[in-house]
C-alpha cells in the first residue's frame, strides 16, 4: 500500500497549500475511504488506458482533494 501512503501525503500537502494561499473553495475538499478507493481505481484504469471507466468514475470523486489528478487522468 505504498501508493496509498503517497496519495495521503499529497492530499495533506494540497490541503496545506490551499489553506496557506487563502483560496476559498466552493466545496470543502473531502477524503474518505470510499472516495480514496475510487481515486485508486481511477489510477488503475489510467494505467490500463481504460478511458470508459475513467469517465464513469470521475463524477464520483467530485470534491475529493485529488480530483484535479483524476480529471487529468480522464482528460489524458
QUIWO-V502859 format. One line per field, one symbol per residue. phi: phi as a letter, one per 20 degrees, with the letter a starting at -180 (. if undefined). psi: psi as a letter, one per 20 degrees, with the letter a starting at -180 (. if undefined). burial: 1 if it has 24 or more other C-alpha atoms within 12 Angstrom, else 0. Layout:
BEGIN
phi = ???
psi = ???
burial = ???
END
This chain:
BEGIN
phi = .fffffffffffffffffffemfeefcffcbcfffgfffffffffffemeffffffegffdgnfgeggffffffff
psi = khhhhgggggggggggghhhijppqhppqqorhghghhghhggghghiknhghghhhghijpiqhjhhgghgghh.
burial = 0000001100100110000000000000101000110111111011000000110011011111111011101100
END
